[in-house]
Amino acid sequence: MLTAPQDQVPLLFIEVDNCHETAEELALKLEKYARFFKRKAKDTDGKERPMWRTRWTAPETRSGDRTHPPVLLVFNRIGERNPNRTISRLMDLPRHLWEGERQKAGHHRYDGRIPIIATGLNNLRRQGPEGPVSLRFGRDHMEPLLEAIGNPRREAADARAWEETTRAQQEYQAKVQRAAQEQAARQAAEREARRPACTGCGAKFVDARWEAAQTTDWGTPKDSQPHLCDDCKQAQADAARQPPAGNERHEQDQAVPEQKTGRWFSRRT
């Protein structure tokens, strides 16, 4: 068993074969791994969980697959058996343990399956786990270890789905925003069409004047001249405070004789 979280290597079970065992014998070992992964035990909180999770920490994979821990078959070519032939036979025997379910997007889902990866010890020594030295059962090409453990096609499909969802959300939000702007423009146009105009000068009421002209007290308008703008209303009020021109002239005419009478009286005296 191996785990190296500092190198992004999850919990990994390693089975080393010196090329003495047959594919059938190795398949039986894989069946034992499957039974072991399904065993349940109570954790420290009293809840029942897979026993291996009570002993080792195994974070979720990047792909999101809820798989059992991977099993890495390392073939050390000492015995007489050819590992290439063993692997081709071994893939078919425990297919139910590792085979995923194909999805519409083209990738596979491996929930409840065991990722089984085969590699050679000599290749690991020469290229290391980051080289294309690992073959995951069900695939037809060699990969670095972490890619073989993971599910790059699902990750790519999830990324595409996320991008499509994000784009659809952005398009929907833009559509909603355009609809809101259009509705606001229609409401503004309708409001402008209802805006009253001054009966004196014909100018449109400003918002403050419009609101003041509409204010009522118990159903009675508070404004005495709701049909006039502020300027016309003020001009009318100023005109009402000034006396008529004819009255001023009459007062002046009456004031002159009085002055003359006073002068005549003073002369006779």
C-alpha positions as CSV (number, residue, x, y, z in Angstrom):
1,M,0.0,0.0,0.0
2,L,1.3,3.5,-0.9
3,T,0.0,7.0,-0.6
4,A,1.9,10.2,-1.4
5,P,-0.5,13.2,-1.2
6,Q,2.4,15.6,-1.5
7,D,2.8,14.3,-5.1
8,Q,-1.0,14.0,-5.7
9,V,-0.7,10.2,-5.5
10,P,-3.9,8.8,-3.9
11,L,-4.2,5.6,-1.8
12,L,-2.7,2.9,-4.0
13,F,-2.4,-0.8,-3.5
14,I,0.6,-2.4,-5.2
15,E,0.7,-6.1,-6.3
16,V,4.2,-7.1,-7.5
17,D,4.4,-10.2,-9.7
18,N,7.7,-11.9,-10.6
19,C,6.1,-13.5,-13.7
20,H,5.5,-16.8,-12.0
21,E,1.7,-16.6,-11.6
22,T,-0.9,-17.2,-14.2
23,A,-3.5,-14.7,-15.2
24,E,-6.1,-16.8,-13.4
25,E,-4.1,-16.7,-10.2
26,L,-3.8,-12.9,-10.4
27,A,-7.5,-12.6,-11.2
28,L,-8.3,-14.4,-8.0
29,K,-6.1,-11.9,-6.1
30,L,-8.1,-9.0,-7.7
31,E,-11.3,-10.6,-6.5
32,K,-9.9,-10.6,-3.0
33,Y,-9.2,-6.9,-3.3
34,A,-12.8,-6.3,-4.3
35,R,-14.1,-8.3,-1.3
36,F,-11.8,-6.4,1.0
37,F,-12.9,-3.0,-0.4
38,K,-16.5,-3.9,0.3
39,R,-16.0,-4.9,3.9
40,K,-17.7,-2.6,6.4
41,A,-16.7,-1.5,9.9
42,K,-17.8,1.1,12.4
43,D,-15.7,4.2,12.5
44,T,-14.8,6.2,15.6
45,D,-18.0,8.1,15.3
46,G,-20.0,4.9,15.4
47,K,-21.1,5.1,11.7
48,E,-20.5,2.2,9.4
49,R,-18.1,2.8,6.6
50,P,-15.9,0.8,4.2
51,M,-13.2,-0.7,6.5
52,W,-10.3,0.6,4.3
53,R,-11.6,4.2,4.8
54,T,-11.3,3.8,8.6
55,R,-7.6,3.1,8.2
56,W,-6.5,5.3,5.3
57,T,-7.4,8.7,4.1
58,A,-8.5,8.7,0.4
59,P,-9.7,12.0,-0.9
60,E,-12.1,12.1,-3.9
61,T,-10.5,11.9,-7.3
62,R,-10.3,14.9,-9.5
63,S,-12.6,13.2,-12.0
64,G,-15.3,12.8,-9.4
65,D,-15.6,9.0,-9.9
66,R,-16.4,7.2,-6.6
67,T,-14.0,4.4,-7.2
68,H,-12.3,1.9,-4.9
69,P,-8.6,2.5,-4.4
70,P,-6.5,1.7,-7.5
71,V,-4.5,-1.5,-7.7
72,L,-1.1,-1.2,-9.4
73,L,0.2,-4.5,-10.9
74,V,4.0,-4.2,-11.2
75,F,5.5,-7.0,-13.3
76,N,9.1,-7.8,-12.6
77,R,10.3,-10.1,-15.4
78,I,12.1,-12.8,-13.6
79,G,10.0,-15.9,-14.2
80,E,9.2,-17.6,-17.4
81,R,5.8,-16.0,-18.1
82,N,5.5,-13.2,-20.6
83,P,3.8,-10.3,-18.8
84,N,2.3,-9.0,-22.1
85,R,0.4,-12.2,-22.6
86,T,-0.6,-12.3,-18.9
87,I,-2.0,-8.8,-19.0
88,S,-4.1,-9.4,-22.2
89,R,-5.6,-12.5,-20.6
90,L,-6.0,-10.8,-17.2
91,M,-8.0,-7.9,-18.7
92,D,-10.8,-10.3,-19.7
93,L,-11.1,-12.4,-16.5
94,P,-12.1,-9.7,-13.9
95,R,-13.7,-7.3,-16.4
96,H,-16.7,-6.8,-14.0
97,L,-14.2,-5.3,-11.5
98,W,-12.8,-2.5,-13.6
99,E,-15.1,-1.9,-16.6
100,G,-16.9,1.5,-16.5
101,E,-20.2,2.6,-18.0
102,R,-19.9,4.6,-21.2
103,Q,-21.6,8.0,-21.2
104,K,-23.1,10.0,-24.0
105,A,-20.2,12.4,-23.9
106,G,-17.8,9.6,-24.8
107,H,-16.2,9.0,-21.5
108,H,-16.7,6.3,-18.9
109,R,-18.0,6.5,-15.3
110,Y,-16.2,4.2,-12.9
111,D,-18.3,4.5,-9.8
112,G,-17.9,1.3,-7.6
113,R,-15.1,0.0,-9.8
114,I,-11.4,-0.7,-9.1
115,P,-8.9,1.1,-11.3
116,I,-6.4,-1.6,-12.3
117,I,-3.2,-0.4,-13.8
118,A,-0.3,-2.6,-15.1
119,T,3.3,-1.5,-15.5
120,G,6.8,-3.0,-15.7
121,L,9.4,-2.5,-13.1
122,N,12.1,-1.9,-15.8
123,N,10.0,0.8,-17.4
124,L,9.4,2.5,-14.0
125,R,13.2,2.5,-13.3
126,R,14.0,4.0,-16.7
127,Q,11.2,6.6,-17.1
128,G,9.7,7.0,-13.6
129,P,5.9,7.1,-12.9
130,E,5.6,10.4,-14.8
131,G,6.6,8.7,-18.1
132,P,4.1,6.7,-20.3
133,V,4.7,3.4,-18.5
134,S,1.2,2.6,-17.1
135,L,-1.6,0.8,-18.9
136,R,-5.1,1.0,-17.3
137,F,-7.3,-1.9,-18.0
138,G,-9.9,-0.9,-20.6
139,R,-7.5,1.5,-22.4
140,D,-5.3,0.9,-25.4
141,H,-2.4,3.3,-24.7
142,M,0.3,3.9,-22.1
143,E,0.0,6.8,-19.8
144,P,1.7,8.5,-16.8
145,L,0.6,6.9,-13.6
146,L,-1.6,9.8,-12.4
147,E,-3.5,9.9,-15.7
148,A,-4.0,6.2,-15.7
149,I,-5.4,6.4,-12.2
150,G,-7.7,9.3,-13.1
151,N,-10.3,9.8,-15.8
152,P,-9.0,12.6,-18.1
153,R,-11.9,12.1,-20.6
154,R,-14.5,12.7,-17.9
155,E,-12.6,15.7,-16.6
156,A,-12.5,17.1,-20.2
157,A,-16.2,16.4,-20.6
158,D,-17.1,18.0,-17.3
159,A,-15.0,21.0,-18.2
160,R,-16.9,21.3,-21.5
161,A,-20.2,20.9,-19.7
162,W,-19.2,23.6,-17.2
163,E,-18.3,26.0,-20.0
164,E,-21.5,25.3,-21.9
165,T,-23.5,25.8,-18.7
166,T,-21.6,29.0,-17.9
167,R,-22.2,30.3,-21.5
168,A,-25.9,29.5,-21.3
169,Q,-26.2,31.2,-18.0
170,Q,-24.4,34.3,-19.3
171,E,-26.6,34.3,-22.4
172,Y,-29.7,34.0,-20.3
173,Q,-28.6,36.8,-17.9
174,A,-27.9,39.0,-20.9
175,K,-31.3,38.2,-22.3
176,V,-33.0,39.1,-19.0
177,Q,-31.0,42.3,-18.8
178,R,-32.0,43.3,-22.3
179,A,-35.6,42.6,-21.6
180,A,-35.4,44.6,-18.4
181,Q,-33.8,47.5,-20.3
182,E,-36.4,47.4,-23.0
183,Q,-39.2,47.3,-20.4
184,A,-37.7,50.2,-18.6
185,A,-37.4,52.2,-21.8
186,R,-41.1,51.4,-22.6
187,Q,-42.2,52.5,-19.2
188,A,-40.1,55.7,-19.5
189,A,-41.7,56.5,-22.9
190,E,-45.2,55.9,-21.5
191,R,-44.4,58.1,-18.6
192,E,-43.2,60.9,-20.8
193,A,-46.3,60.6,-22.9
194,R,-48.4,61.2,-19.7
195,R,-46.2,64.1,-18.6
196,P,-48.5,67.3,-18.5
197,A,-47.6,70.5,-20.2
198,C,-48.1,74.0,-18.8
199,T,-51.3,75.7,-20.2
200,G,-49.6,79.0,-20.1
201,C,-46.3,78.5,-21.9
202,G,-46.7,74.9,-23.2
203,A,-43.5,73.7,-21.5
204,K,-43.4,70.2,-20.1
205,F,-43.6,69.9,-16.3
206,V,-40.3,68.9,-14.5
207,D,-40.6,65.9,-12.2
208,A,-40.8,68.0,-9.0
209,R,-43.6,70.2,-10.5
210,W,-45.5,67.2,-11.8
211,E,-45.4,65.6,-8.4
212,A,-46.5,68.8,-6.6
213,A,-49.4,69.3,-9.0
214,Q,-50.6,65.7,-8.3
215,T,-50.4,66.0,-4.5
216,T,-53.9,66.1,-2.9
217,D,-55.3,66.5,0.6
218,W,-58.4,64.4,1.2
219,G,-59.0,64.2,-2.5
220,T,-58.6,68.0,-3.1
221,P,-55.5,69.2,-5.0
222,K,-53.2,71.2,-2.7
223,D,-51.9,73.3,-5.6
224,S,-54.2,76.2,-6.6
225,Q,-52.8,76.2,-10.2
226,P,-52.0,72.6,-11.0
227,H,-52.1,73.4,-14.8
228,L,-49.3,75.9,-14.7
229,C,-45.5,75.5,-14.5
230,D,-43.6,77.1,-11.7
231,D,-42.6,80.1,-13.8
232,C,-46.1,80.8,-15.1
233,K,-47.5,80.3,-11.7
234,Q,-45.1,82.8,-10.2
235,A,-45.7,85.3,-13.0
236,Q,-49.5,85.1,-12.4
237,A,-49.0,85.6,-8.7
238,D,-46.8,88.7,-9.3
239,A,-49.3,90.1,-11.6
240,A,-52.1,89.7,-9.0
241,R,-50.1,91.7,-6.4
242,Q,-49.7,94.8,-8.7
243,P,-52.5,97.4,-8.8
244,P,-54.2,98.3,-12.1
245,A,-52.6,101.1,-14.1
246,G,-56.0,103.1,-14.3
247,N,-56.3,103.4,-10.5
248,E,-52.8,104.9,-10.2
249,R,-53.6,107.6,-12.8
250,H,-56.9,108.5,-11.0
251,E,-55.1,108.9,-7.7
252,Q,-52.5,111.2,-9.3
253,D,-55.3,113.3,-10.9
254,Q,-57.0,113.8,-7.5
255,A,-53.7,114.8,-5.8
256,V,-53.0,117.7,-8.2
257,P,-56.1,119.9,-7.4
258,E,-55.5,119.5,-3.7
259,Q,-52.1,120.9,-4.2
260,K,-53.5,123.7,-6.3
261,T,-56.2,124.5,-3.8
262,G,-53.6,124.8,-1.2
263,R,-51.6,127.3,-3.2
264,W,-54.7,129.4,-4.1
265,F,-55.7,129.5,-0.5
266,S,-52.4,130.7,0.5
267,R,-52.5,133.6,-2.1
268,R,-55.9,134.9,-0.9
269,T,-54.6,134.9,2.6
